[in-house]
Amino acid sequence: MPIKIPNNLPAVDILAKENIFVMDENRALSQDIRPLKFIIINLMPTKIETETQLLRLLSNTPLQMEVTFLKMTSYVSKNISEEHMSNFYKTFNDIENDYFDGLIITGAPVENLPFEEVAYWQELTKVMEWSKTHVYSTMCICWGAQAALYYHYGIKKYSLKEKLFGIYPLKIDICHTMLLRGFDEVFNMPQSRHTEVRAKDIESVSELEIIAYSEEAGVSIVRTKDKRNIFIMGHLEYDRMTLAKEYERDVKLGKDIKVPFNYYPNDDVNREPLFVWRAHANLLFSNWVNHHVYQGTPYDLTKLEEISNFKI
């Protein structure tokens, strides 16, 4: 897909080396079509890595797309330069009068805090409320998914006895869903979290349905029955070595951390992990963009004011 992003974003060079077509603004303006407009709330500490991972997956369709990154003003990221955030990220005040086809809310390393104690919780809930009338479809990832389920539906998160960490096989609970079109009956998803949502809580909300689950990882993909809002508890966007970096970081910090489940061959941390989720990651994002966004979003995005994303 011709994906339009700022020319100097670090992801540009990385994606170009992978033969992913990145379009500059001048080229984009010469095409007589309306690009899909996506906004990404990147709450991960590894900003550049997460930007690259998500843009790589969003690039897997023939549709032109315009991507905006959003930051929380109530929290200053410690792992990225102020210059990067200033150059490539907008604030809610910058975009609150705009409309978007899609929204992604990433995970965040704040799982062990009650939602209300997260520094940017009030700001994030303001954006989630705004998204009901200004965004056609949303995809929320890991903590972002738990936060959205809690805010919109009151679904609680529960602490796990130990970190769910590794590559877990999932089964598709609902067949023939377009989001998982082309998926194998069992597929792999990276997980890295200390908390979970529970099936009984999801099933108590008539507007929600579980579409992927496993005994080991529990509820892993949930959506609204109108198919416009996706909640993913794991990290299909992760690169081959993302879990390895997390493991090495925690070991250096002296944390009691196990080797990631089903990740290193024979649990040997000196061997390169197999990349066994990449195809399904690309498929899920392309299915979302095509079937859940492009085929339903109005050409005139101001019409979103007439549509409510969440019927609570």
TORNU-720805 format. One line per field, with one value per atom (N, C-alpha, C): residue in three letters; atom name; x, y, z. Coordinates in steps of 0.001 Angstrom, whole numbers. Each point is the difference from the previous one (the first is absolute). Layout:
TORNU-720805
roza ALA  ... .
tordren CA  ... .
x X  ... .
y Y  ... .
z Z  ... .
END
This chain:
TORNU-720805
roza MET  MET  MET  PRO  PRO  PRO  ILE  ILE  ILE  LYS  LYS  LYS  ILE  ILE  ILE  PRO  PRO  PRO  ASN  ASN  ASN  ASN  ASN  ASN  LEU  LEU  LEU  PRO  PRO  PRO  ALA  ALA  ALA  VAL  VAL  VAL  ASP  ASP  ASP  ILE  ILE  ILE  LEU  LEU  LEU  ALA  ALA  ALA  LYS  LYS  LYS  GLU  GLU  GLU  ASN  ASN  ASN  ILE  ILE  ILE  PHE  PHE  PHE  VAL  VAL  VAL  MET  MET  MET  ASP  ASP  ASP  GLU  GLU  GLU  ASN  ASN  ASN  ARG  ARG  ARG  ALA  ALA  ALA  LEU  LEU  LEU  SER  SER  SER  GLN  GLN  GLN  ASP  ASP  ASP  ILE  ILE  ILE  ARG  ARG  ARG  PRO  PRO  PRO  LEU  LEU  LEU  LYS  LYS  LYS  PHE  PHE  PHE  ILE  ILE  ILE  ILE  ILE  ILE  ILE  ILE  ILE  ASN  ASN  ASN  LEU  LEU  LEU  MET  MET  MET  PRO  PRO  PRO  THR  THR  THR  LYS  LYS  LYS  ILE  ILE  ILE  GLU  GLU  GLU  THR  THR  THR  GLU  GLU  GLU  THR  THR  THR  GLN  GLN  GLN  LEU  LEU  LEU  LEU  LEU  LEU  ARG  ARG  ARG  LEU  LEU  LEU  LEU  LEU  LEU  SER  SER  SER  ASN  ASN  ASN  THR  THR  THR  PRO  PRO  PRO  LEU  LEU  LEU  GLN  GLN  GLN  MET  MET  MET  GLU  GLU  GLU  VAL  VAL  VAL  THR  THR  THR  PHE  PHE  PHE  LEU  LEU  LEU  LYS  LYS  LYS  MET  MET  MET  THR  THR  THR  SER  SER  SER  TYR  TYR  TYR  VAL  VAL  VAL  SER  SER  SER  LYS  LYS  LYS  ASN  ASN  ASN  ILE  ILE  ILE  SER  SER  SER  GLU  GLU  GLU  GLU  GLU  GLU  HIS  HIS  HIS  MET  MET  MET  SER  SER  SER  ASN  ASN  ASN  PHE  PHE  PHE  TYR  TYR  TYR  LYS  LYS  LYS  THR  THR  THR  PHE  PHE  PHE  ASN  ASN  ASN  ASP  ASP  ASP  ILE  ILE  ILE  GLU  GLU  GLU  ASN  ASN  ASN  ASP  ASP  ASP  TYR  TYR  TYR  PHE  PHE  PHE  ASP  ASP  ASP  GLY  GLY  GLY  LEU  LEU  LEU  ILE  ILE  ILE  ILE  ILE  ILE  THR  THR  THR  GLY  GLY  GLY  ALA  ALA  ALA  PRO  PRO  PRO  VAL  VAL  VAL  GLU  GLU  GLU  ASN  ASN  ASN  LEU  LEU  LEU  PRO  PRO  PRO  PHE  PHE  PHE  GLU  GLU  GLU  GLU  GLU  GLU  VAL  VAL  VAL  ALA  ALA  ALA  TYR  TYR  TYR  TRP  TRP  TRP  GLN  GLN  GLN  GLU  GLU  GLU  LEU  LEU  LEU  THR  THR  THR  LYS  LYS  LYS  VAL  VAL  VAL  MET  MET  MET  GLU  GLU  GLU  TRP  TRP  TRP  SER  SER  SER  LYS  LYS  LYS  THR  THR  THR  HIS  HIS  HIS  VAL  VAL  VAL  TYR  TYR  TYR  SER  SER  SER  THR  THR  THR  MET  MET  MET  CYS  CYS  CYS  ILE  ILE  ILE  CYS  CYS  CYS  TRP  TRP  TRP  GLY  GLY  GLY  ALA  ALA  ALA  GLN  GLN  GLN  ALA  ALA  ALA  ALA  ALA  ALA  LEU  LEU  LEU  TYR  TYR  TYR  TYR  TYR  TYR  HIS  HIS  HIS  TYR  TYR  TYR  GLY  GLY  GLY  ILE  ILE  ILE  LYS  LYS  LYS  LYS  LYS  LYS  TYR  TYR  TYR  SER  SER  SER  LEU  LEU  LEU  LYS  LYS  LYS  GLU  GLU  GLU  LYS  LYS  LYS  LEU  LEU  LEU  PHE  PHE  PHE  GLY  GLY  GLY  ILE  ILE  ILE  TYR  TYR  TYR  PRO  PRO  PRO  LEU  LEU  LEU  LYS  LYS  LYS  ILE  ILE  ILE  ASP  ASP  ASP  ILE  ILE  ILE  CYS  CYS  CYS  HIS  HIS  HIS  THR  THR  THR  MET  MET  MET  LEU  LEU  LEU  LEU  LEU  LEU  ARG  ARG  ARG  GLY  GLY  GLY  PHE  PHE  PHE  ASP  ASP  ASP  GLU  GLU  GLU  VAL  VAL  VAL  PHE  PHE  PHE  ASN  ASN  ASN  MET  MET  MET  PRO  PRO  PRO  GLN  GLN  GLN  SER  SER  SER  ARG  ARG  ARG  HIS  HIS  HIS  THR  THR  THR  GLU  GLU  GLU  VAL  VAL  VAL  ARG  ARG  ARG  ALA  ALA  ALA  LYS  LYS  LYS  ASP  ASP  ASP  ILE  ILE  ILE  GLU  GLU  GLU  SER  SER  SER  VAL  VAL  VAL  SER  SER  SER  GLU  GLU  GLU  LEU  LEU  LEU  GLU  GLU  GLU  ILE  ILE  ILE  ILE  ILE  ILE  ALA  ALA  ALA  TYR  TYR  TYR  SER  SER  SER  GLU  GLU  GLU  GLU  GLU  GLU  ALA  ALA  ALA  GLY  GLY  GLY  VAL  VAL  VAL  SER  SER  SER  ILE  ILE  ILE  VAL  VAL  VAL  ARG  ARG  ARG  THR  THR  THR  LYS  LYS  LYS  ASP  ASP  ASP  LYS  LYS  LYS  ARG  ARG  ARG  ASN  ASN  ASN  ILE  ILE  ILE  PHE  PHE  PHE  ILE  ILE  ILE  MET  MET  MET  GLY  GLY  GLY  HIS  HIS  HIS  LEU  LEU  LEU  GLU  GLU  GLU  TYR  TYR  TYR  ASP  ASP  ASP  ARG  ARG  ARG  MET  MET  MET  THR  THR  THR  LEU  LEU  LEU  ALA  ALA  ALA  LYS  LYS  LYS  GLU  GLU  GLU  TYR  TYR  TYR  GLU  GLU  GLU  ARG  ARG  ARG  ASP  ASP  ASP  VAL  VAL  VAL  LYS  LYS  LYS  LEU  LEU  LEU  GLY  GLY  GLY  LYS  LYS  LYS  ASP  ASP  ASP  ILE  ILE  ILE  LYS  LYS  LYS  VAL  VAL  VAL  PRO  PRO  PRO  PHE  PHE  PHE  ASN  ASN  ASN  TYR  TYR  TYR  TYR  TYR  TYR  PRO  PRO  PRO  ASN  ASN  ASN  ASP  ASP  ASP  ASP  ASP  ASP  VAL  VAL  VAL  ASN  ASN  ASN  ARG  ARG  ARG  GLU  GLU  GLU  PRO  PRO  PRO  LEU  LEU  LEU  PHE  PHE  PHE  VAL  VAL  VAL  TRP  TRP  TRP  ARG  ARG  ARG  ALA  ALA  ALA  HIS  HIS  HIS  ALA  ALA  ALA  ASN  ASN  ASN  LEU  LEU  LEU  LEU  LEU  LEU  PHE  PHE  PHE  SER  SER  SER  ASN  ASN  ASN  TRP  TRP  TRP  VAL  VAL  VAL  ASN  ASN  ASN  HIS  HIS  HIS  HIS  HIS  HIS  VAL  VAL  VAL  TYR  TYR  TYR  GLN  GLN  GLN  GLY  GLY  GLY  THR  THR  THR  PRO  PRO  PRO  TYR  TYR  TYR  ASP  ASP  ASP  LEU  LEU  LEU  THR  THR  THR  LYS  LYS  LYS  LEU  LEU  LEU  GLU  GLU  GLU  GLU  GLU  GLU  ILE  ILE  ILE  SER  SER  SER  ASN  ASN  ASN  PHE  PHE  PHE  LYS  LYS  LYS  ILE  ILE  ILE .
tordren N  CA  C  N  CA  C  N  CA  C  N  CA  C  N  CA  C  N  CA  C  N  CA  C  N  CA  C  N  CA  C  N  CA  C  N  CA  C  N  CA  C  N  CA  C  N  CA  C  N  CA  C  N  CA  C  N  CA  C  N  CA  C  N  CA  C  N  CA  C  N  CA  C  N  CA  C  N  CA  C  N  CA  C  N  CA  C  N  CA  C  N  CA  C  N  CA  C  N  CA  C  N  CA  C  N  CA  C  N  CA  C  N  CA  C  N  CA  C  N  CA  C  N  CA  C  N  CA  C  N  CA  C  N  CA  C  N  CA  C  N  CA  C  N  CA  C  N  CA  C  N  CA  C  N  CA  C  N  CA  C  N  CA  C  N  CA  C  N  CA  C  N  CA  C  N  CA  C  N  CA  C  N  CA  C  N  CA  C  N  CA  C  N  CA  C  N  CA  C  N  CA  C  N  CA  C  N  CA  C  N  CA  C  N  CA  C  N  CA  C  N  CA  C  N  CA  C  N  CA  C  N  CA  C  N  CA  C  N  CA  C  N  CA  C  N  CA  C  N  CA  C  N  CA  C  N  CA  C  N  CA  C  N  CA  C  N  CA  C  N  CA  C  N  CA  C  N  CA  C  N  CA  C  N  CA  C  N  CA  C  N  CA  C  N  CA  C  N  CA  C  N  CA  C  N  CA  C  N  CA  C  N  CA  C  N  CA  C  N  CA  C  N  CA  C  N  CA  C  N  CA  C  N  CA  C  N  CA  C  N  CA  C  N  CA  C  N  CA  C  N  CA  C  N  CA  C  N  CA  C  N  CA  C  N  CA  C  N  CA  C  N  CA  C  N  CA  C  N  CA  C  N  CA  C  N  CA  C  N  CA  C  N  CA  C  N  CA  C  N  CA  C  N  CA  C  N  CA  C  N  CA  C  N  CA  C  N  CA  C  N  CA  C  N  CA  C  N  CA  C  N  CA  C  N  CA  C  N  CA  C  N  CA  C  N  CA  C  N  CA  C  N  CA  C  N  CA  C  N  CA  C  N  CA  C  N  CA  C  N  CA  C  N  CA  C  N  CA  C  N  CA  C  N  CA  C  N  CA  C  N  CA  C  N  CA  C  N  CA  C  N  CA  C  N  CA  C  N  CA  C  N  CA  C  N  CA  C  N  CA  C  N  CA  C  N  CA  C  N  CA  C  N  CA  C  N  CA  C  N  CA  C  N  CA  C  N  CA  C  N  CA  C  N  CA  C  N  CA  C  N  CA  C  N  CA  C  N  CA  C  N  CA  C  N  CA  C  N  CA  C  N  CA  C  N  CA  C  N  CA  C  N  CA  C  N  CA  C  N  CA  C  N  CA  C  N  CA  C  N  CA  C  N  CA  C  N  CA  C  N  CA  C  N  CA  C  N  CA  C  N  CA  C  N  CA  C  N  CA  C  N  CA  C  N  CA  C  N  CA  C  N  CA  C  N  CA  C  N  CA  C  N  CA  C  N  CA  C  N  CA  C  N  CA  C  N  CA  C  N  CA  C  N  CA  C  N  CA  C  N  CA  C  N  CA  C  N  CA  C  N  CA  C  N  CA  C  N  CA  C  N  CA  C  N  CA  C  N  CA  C  N  CA  C  N  CA  C  N  CA  C  N  CA  C  N  CA  C  N  CA  C  N  CA  C  N  CA  C  N  CA  C  N  CA  C  N  CA  C  N  CA  C  N  CA  C  N  CA  C  N  CA  C  N  CA  C  N  CA  C  N  CA  C  N  CA  C  N  CA  C  N  CA  C  N  CA  C  N  CA  C  N  CA  C  N  CA  C  N  CA  C  N  CA  C  N  CA  C  N  CA  C  N  CA  C  N  CA  C  N  CA  C  N  CA  C  N  CA  C  N  CA  C  N  CA  C  N  CA  C  N  CA  C  N  CA  C  N  CA  C  N  CA  C  N  CA  C  N  CA  C  N  CA  C  N  CA  C  N  CA  C  N  CA  C  N  CA  C  N  CA  C  N  CA  C  N  CA  C  N  CA  C  N  CA  C  N  CA  C  N  CA  C  N  CA  C  N  CA  C  N  CA  C  N  CA  C  N  CA  C  N  CA  C  N  CA  C  N  CA  C  N  CA  C  N  CA  C  N  CA  C  N  CA  C  N  CA  C  N  CA  C  N  CA  C  N  CA  C  N  CA  C  N  CA  C  N  CA  C  N  CA  C  N  CA  C  N  CA  C  N  CA  C  N  CA  C  N  CA  C  N  CA  C  N  CA  C  N  CA  C  N  CA  C  N  CA  C  N  CA  C  N  CA  C  N  CA  C  N  CA  C  N  CA  C  N  CA  C  N  CA  C  N  CA  C  N  CA  C  N  CA  C  N  CA  C  N  CA  C  N  CA  C  N  CA  C  N  CA  C  N  CA  C  N  CA  C  N  CA  C  N  CA  C  N  CA  C  N  CA  C .
x 829  -829  866  -359  693  -406  902  -328  701  -778  539  317  1278  449  1053  320  1002  1327  613  1194  1152  154  1160  -255  -1181  -271  999  639  1006  -500  -1290  -539  132  104  33  1154  1204  1166  -96  -493  -122  -976  -1143  -1022  441  710  487  957  842  938  -731  -1240  -808  -903  262  -775  -1469  -276  -1345  -122  -1008  -162  -492  841  -361  -124  -1140  -296  219  688  133  -1265  -131  -1227  -273  1040  -204  -588  529  -511  -1441  -270  -1340  -1037  365  -939  -326  880  -224  -1004  -366  -947  -1423  -882  -1364  -893  331  -802  9  -960  59  769  1125  719  -757  162  -515  820  -663  683  27  1227  169  741  -367  702  481  1236  605  376  -568  410  1080  1231  1144  417  -397  296  1200  601  1140  1248  875  1234  960  -52  863  -711  -18  -818  367  1279  404  -235  307  -207  -1478  -863  -1432  -549  466  -412  280  1222  423  -820  -227  -760  -1414  -663  -1379  -83  903  -9  302  865  313  -1256  -800  -1201  -1114  -105  -1025  278  1238  385  -450  -629  -251  -1333  -411  -1183  313  -788  244  -606  -551  -694  969  -247  825  -481  958  -330  825  -630  671  2  1180  126  435  -698  336  302  1077  327  -459  -599  -535  732  342  654  -909  256  -696  803  -624  707  163  -769  62  1117  808  1136  1125  1217  1167  765  124  712  1477  552  1386  991  -495  887  152  -440  82  243  640  336  -1251  65  -1084  -141  1128  -13  -823  186  -750  -1495  -384  -1412  -588  772  -465  -151  928  -2  -1059  -264  -803  -1318  -260  -1219  -854  -1309  -938  -670  -660  -764  -1484  -794  -1439  -578  530  -479  209  1057  294  -1028  -584  -810  -1457  -416  -1323  -1146  252  -1039  95  931  193  -733  -93  -653  959  -96  934  -736  542  -550  364  1226  453  830  -58  779  666  1280  712  466  -286  531  923  1261  983  -62  838  206  810  180  775  478  1183  550  -569  -1331  -645  -1054  150  -1032  -304  1036  -190  -638  -209  -685  -1501  -832  -1418  -122  -966  -118  -8  -756  -153  1282  1000  1266  1056  -310  908  23  1185  170  -868  -167  -725  -1408  -534  -1293  -1113  -103  -1064  110  1219  202  -356  401  -293  -1499  -700  -1449  -705  546  -563  97  1148  188  -922  -136  -872  -1455  -408  -1363  -185  984  -15  -68  651  76  -1370  -969  -1330  -637  305  -625  994  1298  1007  871  -234  786  -961  236  -881  311  1286  363  1242  50  1149  605  1322  719  823  -267  704  839  1229  985  442  14  507  -616  802  -578  -1018  244  -957  -1347  3  -1248  -695  769  -578  -577  721  -451  -1307  -95  -1211  -1188  225  -1077  -480  924  -368  -776  486  -653  -1382  -107  -1261  -1013  500  -917  153  914  189  625  672  619  1331  148  1174  1167  1208  1172  392  598  389  1491  664  1424  225  1031  391  1002  94  947  1434  258  1300  -198  1011  -107  -284  -986  -266  961  955  1156  465  -192  452  -925  54  -794  -1038  -1277  -1066  -908  -336  -930  -1425  -736  -1386  -918  -1219  -1028  -1054  -522  -1045  -1328  -659  -1274  -1174  96  -1097  519  -489  443  -641  596  -538  -9  731  117  993  -339  869  1308  6  1244  1067  -420  942  -90  -462  -106  1388  103  1269  870  -418  776  -81  1063  -52  -875  -457  -860  727  1306  843  1080  222  1048  704  1187  831  -85  74  14  979  900  844  -854  323  -661  1075  -281  920  -811  -586  -872  -121  -377  -165  -1467  -896  -1422  -809  -1271  -879  -1425  -785  -1455  -562  -1174  -537  -1230  -109  -1056  -1388  -219  -1338  -411  958  -312  -327  762  -275  -1377  -276  -1256  -1219  207  -1121  -424  785  -310  -514  -1252  -642  645  661  580  1377  584  1352  -10  1035  177  1489  338  1377  218  1058  227  1301  855  1194  345  346  152  972  654  755  -11  206  40  1157  1121  1193  -77  -441  18  -1342  -1052  -1321  -571  -851  -622  1089  0  1078  -471  -1138  -571  -1496  -454  -1413  -400  -1262  -482  -1443  -435  -1412  -733  -1236  -755  -285  112  -119  1304  1024  1285  870  -328  739  1088  22  967  643  1327  775  876  52  802  924  1305  985  882  9  706  1506  412  1414  643  1110  822  379  -956  343  928  46  875  1479  324  1383  898  1248  1020  517  855  613  688  740  855  -587  -1246  -560  -61  -487  -61  1396  963  1383  533  -274  450  -667  -1280  -701  594  288  573  1382  844  1347  -51  -932  -165  -373  -951  -462  1069  767  1099  1020  352  962  -513  -1311  -599  -173  365  -87  -1403  -906  -1369  -104  -976  -253  -818  689  -667  390  -981  271  336  678  254  -1351  -175  -1289  -461  -1248  -593  -16  470  -145  642  1111  598  1373  965  1320  -39  638  72  620  -706  439  285  -632  191  1452  738  1408  82  298  -15  1120  909  1076  -389  -1176  -468  -1023  -47  -925  -1432  -938  -1398  -565  -926  -705  -1118  -176  -1025  -1266  -818  -1104  -1368  -26  -1275  -84  1054  73  -1127  -268  -1019  -1376  -340  -1304  -96  1104  -3  -341  668  -289  -1442  -476  -1356  -1032  214  -962  -98  1135  -42  -610  338  -577  -1489  -441  -1433  -725  607  -620  -159  1086  -51  -1030  -26  -891  -1453  -231  -1367  -660  791  -584  93  852  134  -461  779  -218  -1405  -487  -1283  -1204  246  -1125  60  1184  144  -633  -639  -604  1055  -311  939  141  -1112  12  82  1187  211  -818  -476  -830  -1316  -343  -1204  133  1235  200  -750  -274  -772  -1377  -470  -1326  40  1213  158  642  -519  616  762  1312  807  -455  -370  -291  -1424  -813  -1346  -28  171  163  -1312 .
y -1188  1188  1240  1036  1274  667  4  519  1336  1038  1345  341  235  373  1091  729  1062  -510  773  -448  -392  682  -235  -970  -597  -983  -1151  -422  -1070  -1263  -285  -1218  16  1190  99  -810  218  -703  -1504  -395  -1424  -673  628  -581  -4  1046  66  -1160  -359  -1109  -1338  -43  -1211  4  968  132  320  704  477  1405  234  1271  1069  1007  1125  1225  678  1104  1347  926  1338  805  1169  776  490  394  494  -1072  -1227  -1105  -329  22  -325  982  1278  1028  -110  -669  -131  -1093  -828  -1078  467  -166  510  -1019  -287  -905  538  -481  368  -1068  344  -1003  -346  -1217  -356  738  535  758  -820  -270  -774  834  -200  651  -1078  111  -988  686  -476  465  -969  431  -862  218  -923  93  -853  -683  -860  838  -430  748  -56  -1088  -152  611  1324  717  -358  122  -206  -1443  -933  -1418  -294  549  -231  682  1217  692  -871  -545  -802  -1276  -666  -1249  219  1041  235  467  867  471  -1135  -903  -1158  -828  -206  -823  744  1287  786  135  -245  195  -1127  -1019  -1230  -7  1146  57  967  15  913  1385  267  1260  1074  1243  1090  357  253  256  1164  812  1124  -269  -2  -384  1193  190  1037  -674  413  -508  1012  -518  855  -287  1051  -155  512  -476  483  1168  1137  1170  -79  -877  -117  -929  -488  -851  231  158  206  -1308  -516  -1254  164  -991  76  -673  -752  -822  494  1220  564  1490  579  1418  873  1149  974  466  53  428  -973  -1300  -1004  167  138  128  1283  1060  1285  -36  -688  -26  -919  -1121  -1039  -319  597  -294  1252  -196  1074  -221  1032  -99  -81  -339  -91  1344  1077  1323  246  -607  178  -694  -1091  -845  -160  623  -296  372  868  359  -795  -950  -829  -1340  -725  -1306  -1013  -1246  -1031  -1293  -725  -1313  -1038  67  -1002  586  -644  384  -1239  114  -1063  561  -713  328  -1146  308  -1045  -430  -966  -382  1057  -222  923  -760  345  -739  497  2  515  -982  -1260  -996  -142  121  -267  1157  1112  1135  -96  403  185  1022  -177  895  1469  304  1394  603  -819  523  208  -370  241  1503  572  1451  643  -685  591  -572  -647  -668  963  1138  945  475  246  445  -1109  -1224  -1126  -248  73  -225  1091  1194  1076  -338  -577  -401  -1173  -959  -1145  436  960  513  715  814  719  -976  -1149  -957  -559  52  -528  703  1272  780  484  -259  523  -1073  -1268  -1111  -1108  -590  -1071  -1334  -378  -1306  126  -750  56  -1386  -7  -1205  355  -694  259  -1224  241  -1068  -95  -1208  -334  912  809  878  955  449  865  -680  -1312  -763  -107  -293  -93  1344  1082  1337  347  -325  312  -831  -1276  -845  491  484  523  1304  897  1303  -122  -748  -60  -976  -1078  -1048  -378  617  -297  -1354  -585  -1316  131  -736  101  -799  380  -830  -680  -1186  -802  -306  52  -313  -1493  -349  -1389  -403  -1285  -480  273  -86  340  561  683  653  -1009  312  -800  496  -839  487  -1072  240  -966  -31  -1111  -180  -1085  370  -910  -333  -1288  -384  366  534  402  -754  -211  -599  1048  -81  924  -484  852  -368  212  1013  287  -161  -984  -252  1007  161  819  1498  444  1430  584  1117  591  507  323  465  -1088  -1252  -1120  -810  628  -681  -468  -1268  -556  -554  154  -518  -1515  -603  -1413  -179  -1222  -259  291  -203  356  939  1100  946  516  556  432  1505  392  1415  238  984  381  616  -354  572  514  1136  566  869  -628  758  -662  835  -438  -110  398  28  -623  -263  -610  520  -150  120  -1408  -203  -1359  -198  -1217  -314  276  -331  177  1463  904  1430  480  -504  358  -518  -1237  -637  638  753  669  1276  433  1208  -432  293  -524  523  1145  588  -555  -822  -502  -1485  -437  -1422  -327  -1171  -494  -741  349  -707  -807  161  -849  -184  -1244  -370  -1180  -148  -1224  -293  -1256  -391  697  133  581  1528  634  1464  634  -803  536  784  974  849  778  -70  645  992  -228  984  98  1235  297  1065  14  1089  332  1176  324  -691  -334  -749  819  1335  803  9  -708  -243  1253  1061  1247  214  -826  213  -1325  -31  -1225  176  -1024  40  -1216  249  -1076  -1  -1115  -44  -256  -465  -283  1008  -414  921  -623  -154  -504  947  1259  966  -190  -800  -154  -565  453  -556  -1317  -634  -1263  131  1103  110  848  435  888  -679  -1233  -712  -262  -243  -218  1252  1160  1258  205  -326  126  -954  -1223  -995  437  433  441  1215  918  1171  -415  -923  -412  -784  -806  -731  975  1028  1004  766  167  705  -907  -1264  -932  -488  103  -437  -1521  -537  -1437  -305  -258  -173  -1339  -717  -1268  240  -963  53  31  865  84  -1359  -329  -1280  -180  -1158  -400  1005  608  1104  -378  -248  -449  -1502  -452  -1434  -742  -981  -787  874  1175  949  440  -64  405  1478  868  1442  444  -901  327  -277  -592  -286  1041  263  999  -536  779  -442  -146  -933  -131  1044  584  1037  -711  -509  -887  690  1325  720  1086  187  1112  -34  -1164  -80  365  -495  299  1453  579  1425  845  -277  736  -207  -1215  -312  711  5  651  1495  670  1440  312  -786  262  -293  -1048  -283  1131  508  1106  1219  392  1189  -183  -1170  -227  -203  -999  -410  816  502  703  1518  478  1449  402  -341  499  -284  -1211  -384  557  656  537  1489  566  1403  917  1090  910  791  347  831  1366  546  1275  -303  182  -391  814  1171  771  -728  -978  -798  -868  -127  -798  585  1284  628  -644  -610  -608  -1459  -517  -1417  -107  -819  -228  -1309  48  -1225  -958  558  -838  277  -1034  127  -586  854  -475  135 .
z 0  0  0  -765  131  1303  972  1311  189  303  79  1447  273  1335  -145  1076  -99  -557  -882  -711  912  1130  859  1145  43  1042  -125  1118  -96  -683  101  -626  -1512  -602  -1459  -582  497  -533  227  1165  314  -958  -203  -876  -1455  -403  -1385  -290  977  -179  -97  509  -80  -1238  -916  -1234  254  1095  283  -546  -818  -696  967  236  843  -886  73  -903  688  -696  575  -290  644  -94  -1416  -727  -1364  -906  111  -805  396  1294  475  -525  -13  -447  -1490  -753  -1443  -336  987  -241  316  -946  130  711  1255  824  1426  793  1414  754  603  786  1272  465  1315  1049  1000  1048  1285  459  1224  1040  1256  1095  964  452  897  1303  1110  1328  471  -93  316  1446  875  1429  407  -957  300  258  904  247  -1179  -765  -1178  -1203  -42  -984  -1442  -358  -1389  -421  877  -308  -240  854  -147  -1247  -277  -1227  -1220  -45  -1148  -115  1125  -18  -529  470  -412  -1448  -404  -1387  -971  399  -839  -269  1023  -150  -718  226  -680  -1490  -393  -1400  -918  568  -749  -752  -569  -862  -1140  -1072  -1115  213  1183  253  489  -426  514  1404  880  1388  532  826  652  1495  607  1403  842  1115  972  1335  656  1329  1048  1081  1056  1307  739  1295  1105  1206  1177  594  156  541  1510  645  1458  463  -942  358  -999  520  -857  -113  -1219  -215  336  721  471  -945  -978  -819  -1431  -266  -1341  132  -973  85  -126  647  -114  -1445  -704  -1400  -852  218  -756  247  1253  328  -573  44  -523  -1522  -676  -1469  -584  670  -637  702  1142  746  182  -85  263  1355  489  1234  -328  992  -224  -439  551  -407  -1491  -548  -1429  -898  489  -902  431  1089  536  -940  -965  -962  -1298  -49  -1188  158  -1120  -29  -605  465  -434  -315  -977  -341  1052  514  951  1115  1150  1185  568  347  718  1340  1077  1327  396  239  296  1457  315  1380  733  1303  840  1230  528  1149  1333  116  1217  514  -366  299  1483  846  1421  751  -674  603  -257  962  -325  -1128  -873  -1149  417  1063  413  534  321  515  -1086  -1230  -1121  -272  -153  -84  -1074  -1126  -1117  -168  1041  -123  -418  651  -324  -1446  -447  -1375  -991  327  -895  -83  1120  -36  -803  29  -817  -1485  -390  -1393  -341  912  -271  -138  800  -114  -1342  -379  -1282  -1177  140  -1112  -372  903  -300  -1196  -160  -1069  -1052  226  -922  -644  328  -561  -409  -1173  -457  673  61  553  864  1085  902  191  187  394  1238  1092  1259  354  465  169  1455  558  1327  1065  707  1022  -621  -1214  -684  -157  -265  -125  1356  1045  1329  438  -310  376  -707  -1293  -762  483  282  507  1364  804  1323  -133  -837  -133  -636  -1072  -740  602  649  444  1475  712  1412  271  -990  158  746  1078  855  -564  424  -258  1301  -130  1155  -78  1147  45  -178  -783  -186  1084  275  1013  -413  -1310  -551  -1405  -488  -1292  -1104  -834  -1198  -1072  -364  -754  -972  -1282  -989  -1208  -740  -1211  273  -94  398  -1185  -156  -1068  385  -965  227  -948  440  -837  -325  -1201  -424  562  798  609  -940  -867  -930  -1422  -691  -1374  -960  -1134  -1083  309  1024  232  -990  -617  -1011  601  1285  629  -43  123  6  -1297  -1057  -1285  -455  -385  -455  1111  1257  1132  65  532  345  1238  253  1155  1310  -1  1143  -503  708  -388  1247  -189  1119  226  1273  346  1153  -130  1133  1111  1235  1172  956  619  984  948  1013  898  1369  969  1379  398  -897  322  -1129  288  -991  163  -1046  123  -95  588  99  -881  -501  -961  572  1276  571  6  172  -16  -1412  -981  -1401  -412  373  -406  657  1069  661  -712  -987  -765  -1366  -289  -1208  -1282  60  -1218  -342  874  -201  -320  -735  -241  -52  513  -11  -1310  -735  -1266  -14  1024  104  1476  343  1416  85  1153  262  1485  348  1411  723  -685  639  84  -1073  -67  298  68  292  -1162  325  -1017  -729  -1337  -747  -1055  -641  -918  263  180  233  -1011  -393  -843  375  -416  117  -1146  240  -1009  -1251  99  -1214  -795  516  -664  -134  709  -170  1048  1028  1066  396  -87  209  1232  851  1214  -4  -120  -124  1249  723  1282  -136  -1179  -216  -924  -610  -785  -1345  -892  -1325  -747  404  -681  340  1010  436  -1107  3  -879  570  -783  433  1371  212  1178  1124  -108  1028  1360  52  1271  556  -883  446  697  -568  612  1358  104  1274  1040  -427  916  491  -930  374  923  -256  870  1420  117  1325  755  -720  630  573  -769  458  1212  62  1142  1215  -153  1118  289  -961  212  -89  714  -31  -1245  -1092  -1289  -620  -514  -661  -1467  -588  -1442  -716  -1000  -693  -509  265  -371  -1520  -452  -1400  -964  426  -772  -553  891  -449  -312  -1070  -265  1188  520  1159  1222  79  1109  148  -1086  5  -395  961  -247  -946  -316  -935  -1458  -195  -1356  -443  -1292  -516  32  526  29  -1409  -170  -1267  -66  -1159  -207  -486  928  -355  64  65  43  -1078  -785  -950  -1041  -587  -1053  543  1190  572  448  412  351  -1223  -1121  -1229  -455  135  -434  863  1314  878  -293  -163  -247  -1364  -1020  -1321  -6  725  111  719  1067  736  -897  -668  -856  -1116  -613  -1138  437  847  301  1112  953  1133  -128  -880  -174  -1396  -1019  -1357  -532  229  -598  745  1153  754  259  4  369  -1046  419  -985  -757  -1247  -764  658  462  715  1493  572  1389  993  -397  926  288  -838  234  1257  500  1211  1187  -37  1073  142  -1086  19  451  222  341  1382  854  1318  -38  316  20  1100  1152  1148  478  73  503  1399  975  1370  768 .
END
